[in-house]
């Protein structure tokens, strides 16, 4: 059952260099195992390199640049953490626009560790309850968000977690959120066909 939950959904992962590797590879694997088509999007073409905490790790191919990516082509968005990655992306206007578009259309987003910085810089943290890596809780509160210290927080179309140790809860909640959205969309289509 689990392996077909996200069949036919397109999920974007936005990432730059120096992301926390487990927060990219584990969710990506969970999404693909559930049947989703995952597209790795980055500000630059070629490859992005992960980190295991503060040590350089592996490189991964980029499928599409932010310039080429259209937020409307995707059903879900996943943002891995890593302080350098998240700090770089939060200042990228294209990444901000992508997140804003997702939030405005209430499509699902799964965001972990330092990645909520992009929500803050996009103006999407205000009025939301979320968690993150503990060092950025002030940024979230200052942006009008309600920060809580839990392994996973779900707020409408948003799932957040704190760090790699929360990945089992994060991945499970992310797949459920994206599957719910997929089912809603299918019901809406059904409604338009029968209406």
C-alpha positions as CSV (number, residue, x, y, z in Angstrom):
1,X,0.0,0.0,0.0
2,X,2.7,2.4,1.1
3,X,4.6,2.1,-2.2
4,X,1.7,3.4,-4.3
5,X,0.5,6.1,-1.9
6,X,2.2,8.9,-4.0
7,X,1.9,7.4,-7.5
8,X,1.5,10.1,-10.0
9,X,2.7,13.0,-7.7
10,X,5.6,15.3,-8.6
11,X,7.7,16.5,-5.6
12,X,10.3,19.2,-5.8
13,X,13.3,19.2,-3.5
14,X,15.1,22.6,-3.4
15,X,18.6,22.4,-2.3
16,X,22.0,24.1,-2.6
17,X,25.5,23.0,-1.6
18,X,26.2,22.1,2.0
19,X,22.8,20.7,2.9
20,X,22.5,18.1,5.7
21,X,22.9,14.9,3.7
22,X,20.6,12.6,5.7
23,X,17.8,15.3,5.5
24,X,18.0,15.0,1.7
25,X,18.6,11.3,1.1
26,X,16.2,9.9,3.6
27,X,13.1,11.9,2.6
28,X,13.9,11.5,-1.1
29,X,14.0,7.7,-0.6
30,X,10.8,7.7,1.4
31,X,9.1,9.8,-1.4
32,X,10.4,7.5,-4.1
33,X,9.4,4.4,-2.2
34,X,5.8,5.8,-1.9
35,X,5.8,6.2,-5.7
36,X,6.4,9.9,-6.1
37,X,8.5,11.4,-8.9
38,X,11.2,13.6,-7.2
39,X,12.9,16.5,-9.0
40,X,16.1,18.0,-7.4
41,X,16.1,21.7,-8.0
42,X,19.0,24.0,-7.2
43,X,20.1,27.6,-8.0
44,X,23.0,26.1,-10.1
45,X,23.1,23.3,-12.6
46,X,25.3,20.2,-12.3
47,X,25.8,18.8,-8.8
48,X,25.2,19.7,-5.2
49,X,27.3,18.5,-2.3
50,X,26.0,17.4,1.0
51,X,27.4,17.5,4.5
52,X,27.5,15.1,7.4
53,X,27.2,17.7,10.1
54,X,30.4,19.7,9.4
55,X,32.2,17.3,7.1
56,X,31.8,17.4,3.3
57,X,29.9,14.3,2.1
58,X,28.6,13.1,-1.3
59,X,27.6,14.9,-4.5
60,X,24.2,14.5,-6.1
61,X,22.9,15.4,-9.6
62,X,20.7,18.4,-10.0
63,X,17.6,17.8,-12.3
64,X,16.7,21.4,-12.9
65,X,17.7,24.9,-12.0
66,X,15.5,27.3,-10.1
67,X,15.4,29.4,-13.3
68,X,13.9,26.4,-15.2
69,X,11.5,25.3,-12.4
70,X,7.8,26.3,-12.4
71,X,6.2,25.8,-8.9
72,X,2.9,25.0,-10.7
73,X,4.4,21.8,-12.1
74,X,4.7,20.2,-8.6
75,X,2.3,18.7,-6.1
76,X,4.6,18.9,-3.1
77,X,7.8,20.6,-1.8
78,X,10.5,19.2,0.4
79,X,13.3,21.4,1.9
80,X,16.3,19.8,3.6
81,X,18.3,21.6,6.2
82,X,21.9,22.3,6.8
83,X,22.8,25.8,8.0
84,X,24.9,26.9,5.0
85,X,22.4,25.5,2.5
86,X,19.4,27.1,4.3
87,X,21.2,30.4,4.8
88,X,22.1,30.6,1.1
89,X,18.6,29.7,-0.2
90,X,16.7,32.1,2.1
91,X,18.3,35.0,0.2
92,X,17.5,33.6,-3.2
93,X,14.5,35.5,-4.7
94,X,13.6,32.5,-6.9
95,X,13.5,30.1,-4.0
96,X,11.4,32.6,-2.0
97,X,9.0,32.9,-4.9
98,X,8.7,29.1,-5.2
99,X,7.8,28.8,-1.5
100,X,5.4,31.7,-1.6
101,X,3.6,30.2,-4.6
102,X,3.2,26.9,-2.7
103,X,1.9,28.6,0.4
104,X,-0.6,30.8,-1.5
105,X,-2.0,27.7,-3.3
106,X,-2.0,25.7,0.0
107,X,0.0,22.9,-1.5
108,X,1.9,20.7,0.9
109,X,5.5,21.5,2.1
110,X,7.8,19.4,4.3
111,X,10.6,21.4,5.9
112,X,13.3,20.3,8.3
113,X,16.1,21.6,10.5
114,X,17.4,25.0,9.3
115,X,15.2,25.0,6.2
116,X,12.4,27.0,7.9
117,X,14.6,30.0,7.4
118,X,13.3,30.1,3.8
119,X,9.7,30.2,5.1
120,X,10.8,33.2,7.4
121,X,12.4,35.1,4.5
122,X,9.5,34.3,2.2
123,X,7.0,35.7,4.7
124,X,5.4,32.3,5.1
125,X,6.1,31.7,8.8
126,X,3.7,34.3,10.2
127,X,0.8,32.8,12.1
128,X,2.1,29.2,11.6
129,X,3.0,26.7,14.3
130,X,6.2,24.9,13.4
131,X,9.4,23.5,14.7
132,X,13.0,23.7,13.4
133,X,16.6,23.3,14.6
134,X,16.6,25.0,18.0
135,X,19.1,27.7,17.1
136,X,16.6,29.4,14.7
137,X,13.6,29.6,17.0
138,X,14.1,33.3,17.6
139,X,14.0,33.9,13.8
140,X,10.7,32.1,13.6
141,X,9.1,33.9,16.6
142,X,10.4,37.3,15.2
143,X,8.7,36.4,11.9
144,X,5.4,35.9,13.7
145,X,5.5,32.1,13.9
146,X,4.7,29.9,16.9
147,X,7.8,27.8,17.5
148,X,7.4,24.5,19.4
149,X,10.0,21.9,20.4
150,X,8.6,18.7,19.0
151,X,10.0,16.0,16.7
152,X,7.3,16.8,14.1
153,X,4.7,19.5,13.8
154,X,1.8,19.5,11.3
155,X,0.1,22.8,10.5
156,X,-2.4,22.6,7.6
157,X,-0.2,22.2,4.5
158,X,3.1,22.3,6.4
159,X,5.1,19.5,8.2
160,X,8.3,20.5,10.1
161,X,10.9,18.7,12.1
162,X,14.0,19.7,14.1
163,X,17.0,17.5,12.9
164,X,18.1,14.2,11.4
165,X,17.1,12.3,14.6
166,X,13.4,13.3,13.8
167,X,13.6,11.8,10.2
168,X,11.4,8.7,10.9
169,X,8.5,10.9,12.2
170,X,9.2,13.6,9.5
171,X,9.2,11.1,6.6
172,X,6.0,9.4,7.7
173,X,4.2,12.7,8.2
174,X,5.5,14.1,4.9
175,X,4.3,11.1,2.9
176,X,0.9,11.2,4.7
177,X,0.5,15.0,4.0
178,X,1.4,14.6,0.3
179,X,-0.9,11.6,0.0
180,X,-3.8,13.6,1.6
181,X,-3.3,16.4,-0.9
182,X,-3.2,13.9,-3.8
183,X,-6.5,12.4,-2.7
184,X,-8.1,15.9,-2.3
185,X,-7.0,16.7,-5.8
186,X,-8.5,13.5,-7.1
187,X,-11.8,14.2,-5.3
188,X,-11.9,17.7,-6.7
189,X,-11.3,16.3,-10.3
190,X,-14.0,13.7,-9.6
191,X,-16.3,16.5,-8.4
192,X,-15.7,18.5,-11.6
193,X,-16.4,15.5,-13.8
194,X,-19.7,14.6,-12.1
195,X,-20.8,18.2,-11.5
